[in-house]
Amino acid sequence: MVCAVLITACAGGCGSSAPSSAPAPQAAATAITVCGLLRAYDNDSADIANGAAAQVSNGDDPVARRDAVLTGFDELIARTARHGTDVGQLRAAALVQGPELTADLVLGAQQAADELAEERAAFATLSGITDGDMTGRVGQFFNALEKSMSVIEPAVTDYASDELLQAFRDEPTCRFVIQL
């Protein structure tokens, strides 16, 4: 499905898979914990977006197509709120650079939810999605998701810990869910 490829291509961020030296255990545990949450969020968001896009592609009614996108936004906003709760419940003391990292993750989730809500409001003004407008509107929906994902991804180079940075680089689940 084109949408599945699109979300994979759009899932921003970057990561290096070339490990150098092993990071400290606490740094490695931090990377696994954080990236596990981010990976689950990205995977769930991709499933939601692809489901909404499939409903648009398979639908005949312009209003139902628009409503499928609006439902997709609602589900993404709810998933983003759950992500914000999940990262807010991390024990900062157990993480390397925990207070800074958890604050950034919570802020990113809030900014992503705000971005999605703003984009949803724009879609709500449409009377429908016509046959000729489907590709552009689905693309707009995926772009909104990409923008929200880019603010959820922490910029780990902002943290002073070389061990943490190396742990994020070495952890395979961190690929495409953090900014290196």
Helices and strands as residue ranges (DSSP letters): H 2-10, H 25-58, H 62-88, G 92-94, H 98-124, G 131-133, H 134-152, G 156-158, H 162-170, G 172-174
